[in-house]
Amino acid sequence: MRTAIIVPGHGSFDRSGRYRISARCAMLVAEAERLVPRVGADTVVLSGWGPAGNRSEAEQMRELWQRADVEVVLEPTAQNTAGNAARTLPLLRDRGIRRAVVVCAPLHLYRTRWFFRRIFEPAGIAVGFRVAKVAPSLGALVWELLALPLRHEQLRSTDGDVPRGRA
C-alpha cells in the first residue's frame, strides 16, 4: 500500500515583513524526514500558503527537506488545517496513495485529527498521526483554543475542494 507523509505548514510575518515558517514548522519537517523509513513512505506532501506574494510555507519547507528517496509534492495554497486536508487529498488520489501519516505539533493534534479524518476516511484513505516532540507555547495554546469553535465553518468552506467518494 502506498504511503504518504503530510506536513501542514505554520508561519508568520517576521520584523522585516516577510512571511516565514516557524521554528515549530521546521521541527515538523525534520520529524517527517525521520519518519519516512519507519512508515515506508514514498511521497511527502508539504502544505501551506504564503500571503501577499510571499513564498509559501510549502516552498520554505521544501528548502529544508534533505531526503532524496521520496517524491516531494508541494501544496502551496492551504491557509488553514481544513485546507491542508482538503487540498492534499486530490494529490494523494492522483498518486494512488491509500495511507497517510500527518505530522503535527502536540497542541495541534486534536484539530488535525478532526479535519483529516473527516476528509480522508470517506475517500478511502487511512490516516494516522505523528506528534513531533515540540514544546508547546502559550501562543500555540491560545491559537488552538481560538480556532476550535471555527472548525465546523472551516470544514464547510472546503466543500468545493474535496472530491467526494472513493477513488
Buried (B, 14 or more C-beta within 10 A) or exposed (E): EBBBBBBBBBBEEEEEEEBBBBEBBBBBBBBBBEBBEEBEBBBBBBBBBBEEEBBBBBBBBBEBBEEEEBEBBBBBBBBBBBBBBBBBBBBBBEBEBBBBBBBBBBBBBEBBBBBBBBBBEEBEBBBEBBBBEBEEEEEBEEBBEEBEEEBEEBBEBBEEBBEEEEB
